[in-house]
Amino acid sequence: MRDLPEIKELLDELDHQPADALEDQDLDFKEWNTRSISDAVSLVIEMAICMANGGGGTVVFGVNDKAVGRDRAILGVPPEIDINRLKKAVYDSTDPKLTPVFKELAVPEGTGRLIIMQIFPGLPPYTDTKGRGKIRVGKDCQPLTGTLRRRVMVETGETDFTAIPLDGPVNSYLSPSAMERLRDAASREHASEDLLNRPDQDMLAALGLIRSGRLLRAGLLLAGTPDAIKEHFPGYVWTYLRMASDTDYSNRADGTEAIPIAMERILDRIMAENPITTVRQGLFHFEIRTYPEVAIREALTNAFVHTDYRMHGPIMVKQFSDRLEISNPGGLPGGITPENILRHEPVSRNPTLVDALTRLRLVNRSNLGIRRMYHALLIEGKEPPVIIDEGEAVRVVLRAKELSVPFRMFVAEESKKGRILSVEHLLIIQYLLRHPEIDAVIAARITQHSMGDVREILSQMELQFGYLKRGGTGRGTYWILRHDLHRRLSAPGHPERDRRIDWEAAKTRVLSVLK
C-alpha cells in the first residue's frame, strides 16, 4: 500500500523512467480511457479485484505507463469523473463486496488530477458478480484460474496477519500484567485450569501463539507490552470518548495495551456512565443497566477480534447520552453483511487470534456472540443493535432505551415454564409491539431466515406458544399479537383499532350483538 507522499515521489521518477518500471506487487499505474466511460469503470473494477486477491495495493489512474517524462506520462482523469460513483460501481460489481478508498491527487500536468485507488487486504478470493476475477502476481494481473483460486483459499496464512511470527526472545515481548488479565478473564469463563496454571510461555504455546520458539503477532496482541505492540502494530490504538454532543466530547482516553487490559479499561469507563435501575415487580427483582453488560462485552470483543490490524485507525468507542457506538477498522469479512449476520457461517479475519481466544472460552467460534448481543437487548424490550458496514470500518450502535418491565416479566415467566424465547421469537414480538401486523416476507427480513423457515417459526408462535393469531389467506396471510398479550406487554396504540379488519370475525361480532 502506497501513501500520497510516496506516490508524489514516484511521479517525479517519470522524468527518468516509465511508470511500468516503478510498478510492483502492490502498485500499478493505469491510463484513463477517455473514449469510453464504461470501459474505464470496468478497468477500475478489474483492478480492484486483482489487487484484493493479491493482498491489497494501490492503483494510480491517469498515467501512461509506457511514456517517459511527466508531461508525456501524466495525462490525468477528466474532472467529471466522480470518485463516489466509482466506489459504488466497485461495491455493486464485486463478490464479496469491495469498498476501495479513492483519493484525488492534484498535478500540474494533463487534466490536473489523478485518482488513487487503495485496496486493503481482505479475505480472498474476490470476483465480479459473474464469477470472473484476476489476481496480482508480481507486476501482472493474471486470471483467477482454478489452480490459483484453490491456492488462495488454502493458503489462509497469507491473509492472517496475526499468524506472522516475530523475531527475538519471547520474554522480551510479554507483559506480566497482560498475562494476569488474560488468565483472570479466561478463569471467569471457566477455561481449563490445566491450561491456565501453566507457565506463561507454555500456556501461550498450548494456545498456538508460540511456534518454533517464536511469538506470533496474535500472542503479542493478547499478552504484549504497549511498546512492543506499537512497534509491530503501528496502526493499532483504542480511543474512548464521552460525547457531550455530536461534535464535542467531555472525556477521552486512549491506549495501545494488549486486548485484555484494553477491554477492561474501556469497559470500566462505559460502566461508570451506565447506571443501574432497580425494578421490583411481585416476586421478580431486576437490576437493569441502560446497556446490558453482556451486549457491551460482545460488541467490544467483536471489535478487537475482527479489526483489520494492517489498517491505520482506532478501535473507537463513543458514548453519547442516547446511544453507544463501537467501531473498528476493516469491513465485515467473508461475505457477511448486516442483513445476514445472524445466520451467516462464522468467518474470521484473524483466525490465529480467534483460535486462541476460543480455547480460552473468551469467544465463540459458532457465531453466537452476535446472537447473545441481540438477546441481551431484546429480552429487556429494547431495540436490537444496529450494525453498519462502512467499507473501511464496522460500527455497532446500541440505543439507550428504558427497560420494558412487562416485557421482561413476560420473558422471565416463559423461562420458568421451560420456554426459552429465541432471538427470532423476540424479534417478531418486538416488531408486533410497534406495528399492527407482520407477514412472512417481513418476518424473513427481520429474522434473516428463509421464507420456509420463518413460516415454521410463525406457526410455532401461533399454534404451540399461543402468542399470535393468523389472518388472511394464501399470499395475503398475516399474523398479529393476540389481543390479551398485546395489552399485557403495553404496546403503544390501540390493539383493536390499529389492525386490519378480519371480516369474518367482524360478522360474528355483529351477529352476536343483534341477537
C-alpha positions in Angstrom: 0.0 0.0 0.0 1.5 3.4 -1.0 0.5 6.7 0.6 0.2 10.0 -1.2 3.7 11.4 -0.3 5.3 8.2 -1.7 3.2 8.4 -4.9 4.3 12.0 -5.4 7.9 11.0 -5.2 7.4 8.2 -7.7 5.7 10.7 -10.1 9.0 12.7 -10.2 10.8 9.5 -11.3 8.7 9.6 -14.5 11.2 12.1 -15.9 13.8 9.3 -16.0 11.8 6.1 -16.5 8.3 4.9 -17.5 5.7 4.1 -14.8 5.9 0.4 -15.9 9.3 0.2 -14.3 8.0 1.5 -11.0 5.2 -1.0 -10.7 5.3 -3.7 -8.1 3.1 -6.3 -6.4 1.2 -3.6 -4.6 1.4 -0.8 -7.1 0.1 -0.3 -10.7 -0.4 2.7 -13.0 -3.2 2.9 -15.5 -4.1 5.3 -18.2 -7.7 6.6 -18.1 -9.8 5.6 -21.1 -11.4 8.9 -22.3 -13.1 7.2 -25.2 -15.5 5.0 -23.1 -16.5 5.7 -19.6 -18.0 2.2 -19.4 -14.6 0.6 -20.3 -12.8 2.9 -17.9 -15.1 1.9 -15.0 -14.7 -1.8 -15.9 -11.0 -1.4 -15.6 -11.3 0.1 -12.2 -13.5 -2.9 -11.1 -11.0 -5.3 -12.6 -8.0 -3.7 -10.9 -9.9 -3.6 -7.5 -10.5 -7.4 -7.7 -6.9 -8.1 -8.9 -5.3 -6.1 -6.0 -7.7 -7.5 -3.4 -6.9 -11.1 -4.4 -3.2 -10.3 -4.4 -3.1 -9.0 -0.9 -4.1 -5.3 -1.4 -2.4 -2.4 -3.1 -2.6 0.9 -4.8 -3.6 1.8 -8.4 -2.9 5.2 -9.9 -5.3 6.2 -12.7 -4.4 8.8 -15.2 -0.8 7.7 -16.1 0.5 6.3 -19.3 2.8 3.6 -18.0 5.0 3.4 -21.2 5.9 7.1 -21.7 8.9 8.8 -20.2 8.7 12.4 -18.9 6.0 13.8 -16.6 4.4 15.9 -19.4 4.0 12.8 -21.6 3.1 10.3 -19.0 0.7 12.2 -16.7 -2.5 12.5 -18.7 -4.9 12.8 -15.8 -8.5 11.9 -15.2 -11.4 14.0 -16.6 -12.9 16.4 -13.9 -16.4 15.0 -14.4 -15.4 11.5 -13.0 -16.9 11.3 -9.5 -15.0 9.1 -7.1 -18.1 8.3 -5.1 -19.7 6.8 -8.2 -16.5 4.7 -8.8 -16.7 3.4 -5.2 -20.4 2.4 -5.7 -19.6 0.8 -9.0 -16.9 -1.4 -7.4 -19.1 -2.3 -4.5 -22.1 -3.2 -6.7 -19.9 -5.3 -9.1 -17.9 -7.4 -6.7 -18.5 -10.6 -4.7 -17.7 -10.5 -1.8 -18.2 -6.7 -1.8 -15.2 -4.5 -2.0 -15.1 -0.9 -0.9 -11.9 0.7 -2.0 -10.7 4.1 -0.7 -10.5 6.6 -3.6 -8.4 9.8 -3.3 -7.7 12.7 -5.7 -4.2 13.9 -6.3 -3.7 17.3 -7.9 -1.0 17.6 -10.5 0.1 20.4 -12.9 0.0 18.1 -16.0 -2.8 16.8 -18.1 -6.3 17.3 -16.7 -4.8 18.4 -13.4 -6.0 15.4 -11.3 -5.1 11.7 -10.8 -7.3 9.2 -9.0 -5.7 7.0 -6.4 -7.4 3.7 -5.5 -6.4 2.0 -2.3 -7.4 -1.7 -1.8 -6.9 -3.0 1.7 -6.1 -6.7 2.2 -9.1 -8.9 2.8 -10.2 -12.5 2.7 -9.9 -13.6 -1.0 -11.0 -14.9 -3.4 -12.9 -12.0 -4.9 -14.6 -11.9 -8.3 -17.1 -9.8 -10.1 -20.8 -10.7 -9.9 -20.4 -13.1 -12.9 -17.7 -15.1 -11.2 -14.8 -13.6 -13.1 -11.6 -12.4 -11.4 -7.9 -11.7 -11.6 -5.1 -11.9 -9.1 -2.0 -9.8 -8.7 1.1 -11.9 -9.4 4.2 -9.7 -9.4 3.5 -6.8 -11.7 0.7 -8.5 -13.6 -2.9 -9.3 -13.1 -3.5 -12.9 -14.1 -6.8 -14.8 -14.5 -8.0 -16.3 -11.3 -7.9 -19.9 -12.6 -9.0 -23.0 -10.7 -5.4 -23.6 -9.5 -4.9 -20.1 -8.3 -8.3 -20.0 -6.7 -7.5 -23.2 -4.7 -4.2 -21.7 -3.7 -5.8 -18.5 -2.4 -8.4 -20.4 -0.4 -6.0 -23.0 1.0 -3.2 -20.6 2.0 -5.2 -18.8 4.7 -1.9 -18.0 6.5 -1.2 -15.4 3.8 -4.3 -13.4 4.8 -3.9 -13.9 8.6 -1.9 -11.0 9.8 -2.0 -12.3 13.4 -0.2 -15.6 12.4 3.1 -13.9 11.5 6.0 -14.8 13.8 8.2 -12.2 15.5 12.0 -12.3 15.9 13.7 -12.1 19.2 13.2 -13.7 22.7 9.6 -14.3 23.6 10.0 -12.9 27.1 11.1 -9.5 25.7 7.6 -9.0 24.3 5.5 -10.2 27.2 3.7 -8.0 29.8 3.1 -9.7 33.2 0.0 -7.6 33.8 -1.5 -8.6 30.4 -0.9 -12.3 31.1 -2.6 -11.9 34.5 -5.6 -10.2 33.0 -5.8 -12.8 30.3 -5.8 -15.6 32.9 -8.4 -13.8 35.0 -10.7 -13.3 32.1 -10.4 -16.9 31.0 -10.9 -18.1 34.6 -14.2 -16.3 34.8 -15.3 -18.2 31.7 -14.3 -21.5 33.3 -11.4 -22.2 30.9 -9.3 -25.3 31.6 -7.4 -24.9 34.9 -4.6 -27.1 33.5 -4.1 -24.6 30.7 -4.3 -21.5 32.9 -1.9 -23.0 35.6 1.0 -23.4 33.1 3.9 -21.0 32.9 3.4 -18.1 30.6 5.3 -19.4 27.6 3.9 -23.0 28.0 0.4 -21.5 28.1 1.0 -19.4 25.0 2.5 -22.4 23.2 -0.6 -24.5 24.1 -2.8 -21.8 22.6 -0.8 -21.9 19.4 0.7 -18.5 19.9 4.3 -19.7 20.0 5.5 -21.7 17.1 9.1 -22.9 16.7 10.1 -20.8 19.7 8.8 -17.6 18.1 5.8 -15.5 19.4 3.1 -14.9 16.8 1.5 -11.5 16.4 -1.7 -12.8 17.9 0.2 -13.6 21.1 1.6 -10.0 21.1 -2.0 -8.7 20.9 -3.1 -10.8 23.9 0.0 -10.6 26.1 2.4 -8.0 24.8 3.7 -4.7 26.2 2.4 -1.5 24.8 5.8 -0.6 23.4 6.1 -3.9 21.6 2.5 -3.6 20.3 3.2 -0.1 19.0 6.3 -1.3 17.2 4.6 -4.2 15.4 1.1 -2.8 15.1 1.8 0.9 14.3 -1.9 1.5 13.3 -3.4 0.0 16.5 -4.9 2.2 19.1 -8.2 2.3 21.0 -10.0 5.5 21.9 -12.9 6.2 24.3 -14.9 9.4 24.0 -17.6 10.5 26.4 -19.6 12.7 24.0 -21.1 15.9 25.2 -22.8 16.4 21.8 -22.4 15.1 18.3 -19.3 17.1 17.8 -17.7 17.7 21.3 -16.5 15.3 24.0 -16.1 15.8 27.7 -13.8 12.9 28.5 -11.2 11.0 26.5 -8.9 8.0 26.9 -6.5 6.3 24.5 -4.3 3.3 24.7 -2.2 0.7 22.9 -2.3 -2.0 25.6 -2.9 -5.7 25.0 -6.5 -6.7 24.4 -7.3 -7.9 27.9 -6.2 -4.7 29.5 -7.7 -2.5 26.8 -11.1 -4.1 27.2 -11.0 -3.8 30.9 -10.1 -0.1 30.7 -12.8 0.7 28.2 -15.5 -1.4 30.0 -14.7 0.5 33.3 -15.4 3.8 31.6 -18.6 2.7 29.9 -20.0 1.1 33.0 -19.3 4.3 35.0 -21.8 6.0 32.7 -24.2 3.1 32.6 -26.2 3.3 35.8 -28.3 0.6 37.4 -32.1 0.8 37.7 -33.7 -1.5 40.3 -37.1 -2.8 39.4 -39.3 -4.8 41.8 -42.3 -6.4 40.4 -44.0 -9.1 42.6 -41.6 -12.0 43.0 -39.2 -10.6 40.4 -36.3 -8.3 41.3 -34.4 -6.8 38.4 -31.2 -4.7 38.4 -31.1 -3.4 34.9 -28.5 -1.1 33.3 -29.2 1.1 30.4 -26.9 -1.1 28.2 -26.7 -4.8 29.2 -23.2 -5.7 30.1 -23.4 -8.8 28.0 -24.2 -6.8 24.9 -21.3 -4.3 25.6 -18.8 -7.1 26.1 -19.8 -8.9 22.9 -19.6 -5.7 20.9 -16.2 -4.9 22.3 -14.9 -8.4 21.8 -16.1 -8.4 18.2 -14.4 -5.1 17.6 -11.0 -6.3 18.9 -11.2 -9.7 17.3 -12.3 -8.6 13.9 -10.2 -5.5 13.5 -8.0 -5.4 10.4 -4.7 -4.7 12.2 -3.0 -3.9 8.9 -5.1 -0.7 8.7 -4.3 2.5 10.5 -7.3 3.6 12.5 -8.6 3.4 16.1 -11.0 1.0 17.7 -13.4 3.8 18.6 -15.9 3.9 21.4 -18.2 6.9 21.6 -20.7 7.1 24.5 -23.5 9.6 23.8 -26.4 10.4 26.1 -28.7 8.4 23.9 -26.5 5.7 22.3 -23.2 3.8 22.5 -21.2 3.4 19.3 -18.3 0.9 18.9 -16.4 0.8 15.7 -13.3 -1.0 14.4 -11.1 -0.8 11.2 -12.0 -3.3 8.5 -15.3 -4.1 6.9 -17.4 -7.2 7.6 -15.3 -10.2 6.4 -16.0 -13.1 4.1 -19.5 -12.3 2.7 -21.0 -11.3 6.0 -23.4 -8.3 5.8 -25.7 -6.6 8.3 -28.6 -8.4 6.5 -27.2 -11.9 7.1 -25.0 -11.6 10.2 -27.4 -13.6 12.4 -27.3 -16.6 10.1 -24.0 -16.5 8.2 -21.4 -19.1 9.0 -18.7 -17.7 11.1 -15.8 -16.1 9.2 -12.7 -14.7 10.9 -10.3 -12.1 9.7 -7.7 -13.2 12.3 -8.0 -17.0 12.6 -5.0 -17.4 14.9 -6.2 -14.8 17.3 -9.8 -16.3 17.3 -8.5 -19.8 17.8 -6.5 -18.8 21.0 -9.5 -16.9 22.4 -11.8 -19.8 21.6 -9.6 -22.2 23.6 -9.7 -19.6 26.5 -13.5 -19.6 26.1 -13.4 -15.8 25.6 -15.1 -16.0 22.1 -17.4 -18.5 20.5 -16.4 -20.0 17.2 -20.1 -20.7 16.3 -21.0 -17.0 15.8 -23.1 -17.0 18.9 -21.7 -13.7 20.2 -23.9 -11.6 17.9 -27.0 -13.6 18.9 -26.1 -13.1 22.6 -25.9 -9.3 22.0 -29.3 -9.3 20.3 -30.8 -11.5 23.0 -29.5 -9.4 25.9 -31.2 -6.3 24.4 -34.4 -7.8 23.2 -35.3 -9.6 26.5 -35.4 -6.1 28.1 -37.8 -4.8 25.5 -35.0 -2.7 23.9 -34.1 -2.3 20.2 -31.7 -4.7 18.7 -28.2 -3.5 17.8 -27.7 -1.6 14.6 -24.7 -2.9 12.6 -23.3 -0.7 9.9 -20.7 -1.9 7.4 -18.9 1.3 6.3 -16.5 -0.4 4.0 -13.3 0.6 5.8 -14.9 0.0 9.2 -17.8 -1.7 11.1 -19.9 0.3 13.5 -22.2 -1.2 16.1 -24.8 1.1 17.7 -26.7 0.3 20.9 -29.6 2.6 21.7 -30.2 3.8 25.3 -33.8 2.7 25.9 -35.7 2.2 29.1 -36.5 -1.3 30.4 -39.9 -2.6 29.5 -41.0 -4.1 32.8 -44.0 -6.0 31.4 -41.9 -7.5 28.6 -39.0 -8.5 30.9 -41.5 -10.2 33.3 -43.1 -12.0 30.3 -39.7 -13.4 29.2 -38.9 -14.5 32.8 -42.3 -16.2 33.3 -42.0 -18.0 30.0 -38.5 -19.2 31.0 -39.9 -20.6 34.3 -42.3 -22.6 32.1 -39.3 -24.0 30.3 -40.0 -21.9 27.2 -36.8 -20.1 26.3 -37.5 -17.5 23.7 -35.1 -17.4 20.8 -33.8 -14.2 19.1 -36.3 -14.9 16.3 -39.2 -15.1 18.6 -38.2 -11.9 20.3 -37.6 -10.0 17.1 -41.1 -10.9 15.9 -42.8 -10.0 19.1 -40.9 -6.7 19.3 -41.9 -5.9 15.8 -45.6 -6.6 16.6 -45.4 -4.3 19.5 -44.5 -1.4 17.1 -46.6 -2.5 14.1 -50.2 -3.8 13.7 -49.2 -7.0 11.9 -46.5 -9.0 10.2 -46.3 -11.2 7.2 -43.8 -13.9 6.2 -41.8 -11.5 4.0 -41.2 -9.0 6.8 -40.6 -11.8 9.3 -38.0 -13.3 7.0 -36.2 -10.0 6.6 -36.0 -9.1 10.3 -35.0 -12.6 11.4 -32.7 -13.2 8.4 -34.3 -16.6 7.8 -35.7 -18.2 4.6 -39.4 -18.0 3.9 -39.9 -21.6 4.6 -38.1 -21.5 8.0 -39.9 -18.3 9.1 -43.3 -19.8 8.3 -42.5 -22.6 10.7 -41.4 -20.1 13.4 -44.7 -18.1 12.9 -46.8 -21.3 13.0 -45.0 -22.4 16.2 -45.7 -19.0 17.8 -49.3 -19.3 16.8 -50.2 -22.9 17.5 -47.7 -24.1 20.1 -47.0 -20.9 22.1 -50.3 -19.1 21.5 -48.7 -15.7 21.0 -50.0 -15.0 17.6 -53.3 -15.0 15.7 -53.4 -15.6 11.9 -55.4 -13.6 9.5 -55.9 -13.6 5.7 -55.3 -16.5 3.3 -52.7 -17.5 0.8 -50.2 -14.8 -0.1 -52.3 -12.4 2.0 -51.7 -14.3 5.2 -50.5 -12.2 8.1 -50.1 -12.5 11.9 -51.0 -10.3 14.8 -50.2 -10.5 18.5 -53.1 -12.0 20.5 -55.1 -9.1 22.0 -54.5 -10.2 25.6 -50.7 -10.4 25.1 -50.7 -7.1 23.2 -52.4 -5.4 26.1 -50.2 -7.1 28.7 -47.0 -6.0 27.1 -48.2 -2.4 26.9 -47.5 -1.8 23.2 -48.3 1.7 22.1 -51.5 2.3 20.2 -54.9 0.5 20.3 -54.6 -3.2 19.5 -58.1 -3.4 18.0 -58.1 -0.1 16.2 -54.7 -0.4 14.5 -55.3 -3.8 12.9 -56.9 -4.5 9.6 -60.5 -5.8 9.7 -61.0 -9.6 9.7 -64.4 -9.5 8.0 -65.5 -13.0 9.2 -64.6 -12.1 12.8 -66.4 -8.7 12.4 -69.5 -10.5 11.0 -69.6 -12.8 14.0 -69.4 -9.9 16.4 -72.2 -8.0 14.7 -74.5 -11.1 14.7 -73.8 -11.7 18.4 -74.8 -8.1 19.2 -78.0 -8.3 17.0 -79.0 -11.5 18.9 
